[in-house]
Amino acid sequence: MNSASAPGATQPSSELDSGNQRTSKGRILAWASWDWGSAAFNAVMTTFVFTVYLTSNAFGGEDQASAVLGGALAVAGLAIALLAPVTGQRSDAGGRRKLWLGVNTGAVALLTALCFFVFPRPEFLLLGVSLIALGNVFFEFAGVNYNAMLAQISTPRNIGRVSGFGWGAGYLGGIVALLIVLQLFVQPSFDWFGASTEDSLNIRLVAVFSALWFLVFALPVLFAVPELPRSAQAKRLGLLASYGLLIRRIKAIYATSPHTIYFLLASAVFRDGLAAVFTFGGIIAAGTFGFELSQVIFFAIFGNVVAAVGAVLGGLLDDRIGPKRVIIGSLVGLLVAGSAILVLGNGDYTFLGVDWAGSTTFWVFGLFLCLFVGPAQASSRAYLARLAPHDESGELFGLYATTGRAVSFLAPALFTLSITLAAPLVAPGEAQRWGILGIMVVLLAGLLVLLPVKSPDKAPIATVPAA
């Protein structure tokens, strides 16, 4: 692998290459356990259950509550974009990556548990959205430390498989957590005190369950993976000095390994498209294809299983053909499947004497979308880990979070714009389908920006100035 050198700089080798040459299955399982547990916050609290509760009529009306929640999450996103790289940098330099993973995970669990006190009354709305927004901030900080650990528990030969295994564990953990929540709290299978809907006790107990689920499954990585050694060149820096160092390092990365910056930009675009596939998939299933809520949940379960399988298979391919090819193949697959849904819509067709209903279109090509999302996400993380300079993974994954947040408006904006432009040109009820076009444009843009970016084995490792 190419390298560069500069006076006073850290060694121009990747953290992955300078780390372990052998891996422990126990450490990999412990690391992936965090992904499994984190799904309780992602899937249960912020996607399917608690935010739905917060935006119900009990909190003053869907429109008002949704606007308040959206505003709080926007502020949280800004905080993440500004702080994530510096928090990663400081945990790297101080040899406290695992410590801060534990602190941030604990903060998420505590904030999640405190959601138990969000009673279904308008005066509790601000408390609820504040807890969820703060939880998102600390969750992203924890994710920076967690992703940076990938280089500690994998080798150059298996990093793709390990990253894919982690993503797969996250998808499956979300399914299991959602099924437990549905069976015990939302649609309880038997009568117990947690099934009571008085003062929404059942939903508030979901918060307690999610906090415990995340905390319990996060513990293994804190015991199994050793702490990052403190950098011999590290100095104690104030917050402003940390930003100064961050700016110097970004300039140094661009000067000595510009393709690292190019990949951060490309991945920010296509990752926004990947997120939109799940964000708007349920909406399209219900609005365009007429799925009932139970059908949407059923599809979500199957979709997560398929995404988990795709992430694991993509990880295996990653180690054989490289992450760039896996990402490109996944993006092409997403574009083909999305285009099929857009073109076929909810119409009924006959192919070679076989009837093909609109619901079949969504089931087949919707699951193909899920299949390709996992590999793109897993290989994107493995791609960046291969380019992280020695002892700089946390800072680089902080930039990964920041660039993602910076363009997170693209897919939602183009989704809305496509529907708005299509509305006067198509029959009533047909415009929503064209929102898929906006998502496809974002994925295509990410693919085009990625094509000229060098694969990690052909890109130099950045030389960055020491603190």
Secondary structure, DSSP 8 states (H G I E B T S, - for coil): --B---TTB--SSBTTTTS-SS--HHHHHHHHHHHHHHHIIIIIIIIISHHHHHTSGGGT-HHHHHHHHHHHHHHHHHHHHHHHHHHHHHHHHTT-HHHHHHHHHHHHHHHHHHGGG--SSGGGHHHHHHHHHHHHHHHHHHHHHHHHTHHHH--TTTHHHHHHHHHHHHHHHHHHHHHHHIIIIIS-SS--GGG--GGGHHHHHHHHHHHHHHHHHHHHHHHHS------TT-----HHHHHHHHHHHHHHHHHH-HHHHHHHHHHHHHHHHHHHHHHHHHHHHHHTT---HHHHHHHHHHHHHHHHHHHHHHHHHHHHH-HHHHHHHHHHHHHHHHHHHHHHTT--EEETTEEE-HHHHHHHHHHHHHHHHHHHHHHHHHHHHHH-BTT-HHHHHHHHHHHHHHTTTHHHHHHHHHHHHHGGGS-TT-TGGGHHHHHHHHHHHHHHHHTTS--GGGS-B---B--
